[in-house]
Amino acid sequence: MERKSKVLVVGAGIGGLTSAARLAQSPHLEVEVTERLSFAGGRFTQHDHDGYAVPTGAVHMIPHGRKGPMAKLLFGKRSNGGLDLRRHGFDFLPTTRFAGWMKDGKLRSSNSSIGVMRWFRMRDTLNLPRLLGARAKQPWQDEEIDGDAWLRQRYSDDLVDFLDAFSNFAISLRFNQMPASTVVRLLQNAFWLDRPSVPKGGCKGAIVALRKELRQLGVRVRLSHEVTEIIPGHSDESTKNHRFAVGLRRRGRPAATWEGYDAIVWNGGHPNLLSALSDDFEVDEAVLKQVKRTTAVGGIGFVFALDDDIPQRHSGVTMLTETERVGGYVLPTFSEPELAPEGKHMMVTHQYVPSSDIQSEINKGRDDLFEAIPWLSDHGEELCVHAYHRNWPCNRSPQGAELPADIGVDGVRLVGDGVKAHGWMMIEGIAANIPAVVNDINSMTRSAK
Ligand SMILES: Cc1cc2nc3c(=O)[nH]c(=O)nc-3n(C[C@H](O)[C@H](O)[C@H](O)COP(=O)(O)OP(=O)(O)OC[C@H]3O[C@@H](n4cnc5c(N)ncnc54)[C@H](O)[C@@H]3O)c2cc1C
């Protein structure tokens, strides 16, 4: 009998686990996942903190809810490239309002994107077709204008400030830090698709369902095992029948052991992959240059425990436009009460980080929150604040960087937030990139036989 091709997925983040589950649907592949940490989920899971589901990264939001690429991937039928995870009791729970805006201490909220437009000038609504109709499915050629300049030429400052606060909250970047075509496409997707959702059981709900699926598909997930190096398979006797020899080091052990694989899906970002790949592999020069000039994006998030007397009673993302740093906050417990102890709520905030002085950035964020949210000091207790940077950033590459999944090495592809598809934010960007990677790995492993 012909042996199956062995695929190693490096990293058990949401990008790695979803790719592994999709790849394992192919009968000619034997798929394994390896993760350097002692838990799966990466920046898309949570740790329990006295009954509060404190995120390792993601603020428990699925940007485009039940209509986005992640919903298609997780809930779509297997015959359609999906994982059909509702079989495991997992689902997305829509936010109870589309969005909110806290300004001058007053809270507005709306149930639709059109409802949000009513907060701004009539001219903004009349001009909306110029945004929604702009061709932005691909990055614009020789793009010189940034997203902020593009929008301010067409819309009121109030509207642009509101949308920019959303960008700060969701992407950790301001519009002036992204190309215009990226911003236009992001906004088009946000306008046309569903309102955000909260994963049932929080981010970890998705990880638990994926792990059940992987178990059913016979995929082994090895935790506490780091990939240290990738060399050609023929370099070692034990791996000579495979394209790659991969050095795997178990946590606490000094040395790695070699294992053979025919394809590698890398979930840990371009710089880490490039340092693991030996010089025997020739990486595309243009990609090397692109990776060199790309820096990961940091951010800061606070988590507050709230009592049940808070006047705000919805889980829509609430934007803050008068703050120095914080873009917004969300109370996911109004969609998924399981994320806090009974009778309590949880608030998660997010802010971009324009300087390297993390302590001063945290102080600015805290000041912002107590100034902008009138009920916070009476009803909230700070549980923790997390700074996301270095190897645990908000985004391994900034939105709009357009780093490729293919670095020019046969048998290797990247998934995850280093390779987000154009104009898709957060984990929607990860999901939008996965079908092409799965197709590539399938055809590369078939043609290598
Ligand atoms: C504060 C914050 C808030 C966010 N909020 C949201 C949100 O609400 N909604 C949303 O959609 N997105 C959100 N995001 C973005 C989202 O969390 C990330 O894009 C997503 O979790 C990244 O998933 P990933 O699989 O690409 O990477 P990761 O989660 O980082 O997974 C990669 C895994 O690879 C492992 N790894 C790396 N190198 C190796 C190696 N050599 N060997 C073995 N394992 C290795 C790492 O340990 C890690 O576990 C947020 C991010 C942050 C930081």
The ligand as a Tripos MOL2 file, in Angstrom:
@<TRIPOS>MOLECULE
LIG
   53    58     1     0     0
SMALL
NO_CHARGES

@<TRIPOS>ATOM
      1 C1         -5.0200   41.5490   22.6030 C.3       1 LIG1
      2 C2         -5.5380   40.8650   21.3810 C.ar      1 LIG1
      3 C3         -6.8770   40.9270   21.0850 C.ar      1 LIG1
      4 C4         -7.3790   40.2940   19.9580 C.ar      1 LIG1
      5 N1         -8.7230   40.2360   19.7620 N.ar      1 LIG1
      6 C5         -9.2090   39.4950   18.7470 C.ar      1 LIG1
      7 C6        -10.6040   39.2230   18.6370 C.ar      1 LIG1
      8 O1        -11.3780   39.5340   19.5340 O.2       1 LIG1
      9 N2        -11.0490   38.5770   17.5370 N.ar      1 LIG1
     10 C7        -10.1940   38.1400   16.5700 C.ar      1 LIG1
     11 O2        -10.6650   37.6200   15.5680 O.2       1 LIG1
     12 N3         -8.8570   38.3010   16.6760 N.ar      1 LIG1
     13 C8         -8.3610   38.9400   17.7650 C.ar      1 LIG1
     14 N4         -7.0150   39.0560   17.9330 N.ar      1 LIG1
     15 C9         -6.1390   38.4470   16.9340 C.3       1 LIG1
     16 C10        -6.0980   36.9320   17.1560 C.3       1 LIG1
     17 O3         -6.0550   36.6300   18.5190 O.3       1 LIG1
     18 C11        -4.8760   36.3860   16.4650 C.3       1 LIG1
     19 O4         -4.8260   36.8420   15.1340 O.3       1 LIG1
     20 C12        -4.9060   34.8690   16.4270 C.3       1 LIG1
     21 O5         -5.1890   34.3190   17.6760 O.3       1 LIG1
     22 C13        -3.5630   34.4070   15.9200 C.3       1 LIG1
     23 O6         -3.6380   33.0420   15.7140 O.3       1 LIG1
     24 P1         -2.4500   32.2830   15.0150 P.3       1 LIG1
     25 O7         -2.8500   30.8780   14.8990 O.co2     1 LIG1
     26 O8         -2.0000   32.9870   13.8120 O.co2     1 LIG1
     27 O9         -1.1850   32.4750   16.0100 O.3       1 LIG1
     28 P2         -0.9440   32.0520   17.5190 P.3       1 LIG1
     29 O10        -2.1800   32.0800   18.3060 O.co2     1 LIG1
     30 O11         0.1960   32.8740   17.9940 O.co2     1 LIG1
     31 O12        -0.4900   30.5340   17.3880 O.3       1 LIG1
     32 C14         0.7850   30.1960   16.9240 C.3       1 LIG1
     33 C15         1.2960   29.0970   17.8180 C.3       1 LIG1
     34 O13         2.5190   28.6220   17.2660 O.3       1 LIG1
     35 C16         3.3490   28.2550   18.3420 C.3       1 LIG1
     36 N5          4.7200   28.2090   17.8170 N.ar      1 LIG1
     37 C17         5.4410   29.2300   17.3100 C.ar      1 LIG1
     38 N6          6.6600   28.7960   16.9450 N.ar      1 LIG1
     39 C18         6.7040   27.4720   17.2170 C.ar      1 LIG1
     40 C19         7.7050   26.4700   17.0620 C.ar      1 LIG1
     41 N7          8.9270   26.7350   16.5590 N.pl3     1 LIG1
     42 N8          7.4080   25.1990   17.4390 N.ar      1 LIG1
     43 C20         6.1720   24.8970   17.9480 C.ar      1 LIG1
     44 N9          5.2130   25.8140   18.1460 N.ar      1 LIG1
     45 C21         5.4730   27.0840   17.7720 C.ar      1 LIG1
     46 C22         3.1230   29.3600   19.3580 C.3       1 LIG1
     47 O14         3.4890   28.9730   20.6630 O.3       1 LIG1
     48 C23         1.6140   29.5830   19.2210 C.3       1 LIG1
     49 O15         0.8720   28.8350   20.1650 O.3       1 LIG1
     50 C24        -6.4880   39.6440   19.0690 C.ar      1 LIG1
     51 C25        -5.1320   39.5850   19.3680 C.ar      1 LIG1
     52 C26        -4.6500   40.1510   20.5370 C.ar      1 LIG1
     53 C27        -3.2210   39.9860   20.9000 C.3       1 LIG1
@<TRIPOS>BOND
     1     1     2 1
     2     2     3 ar
     3     2    52 ar
     4     3     4 ar
     5     4     5 ar
     6     4    50 ar
     7     5     6 ar
     8     6     7 ar
     9     6    13 1
    10     7     8 2
    11     7     9 ar
    12     9    10 ar
    13    10    11 2
    14    10    12 ar
    15    12    13 ar
    16    13    14 ar
    17    14    15 1
    18    14    50 ar
    19    15    16 1
    20    16    17 1
    21    16    18 1
    22    18    19 1
    23    18    20 1
    24    20    21 1
    25    20    22 1
    26    22    23 1
    27    23    24 1
    28    24    25 2
    29    24    26 1
    30    24    27 1
    31    27    28 1
    32    28    29 2
    33    28    30 1
    34    28    31 1
    35    31    32 1
    36    32    33 1
    37    33    34 1
    38    33    48 1
    39    34    35 1
    40    35    36 1
    41    35    46 1
    42    36    37 ar
    43    36    45 ar
    44    37    38 ar
    45    38    39 ar
    46    39    40 ar
    47    39    45 ar
    48    40    41 1
    49    40    42 ar
    50    42    43 ar
    51    43    44 ar
    52    44    45 ar
    53    46    47 1
    54    46    48 1
    55    48    49 1
    56    50    51 ar
    57    51    52 ar
    58    52    53 1
@<TRIPOS>SUBSTRUCTURE
     1 LIG1         1 GROUP 0 **** ****
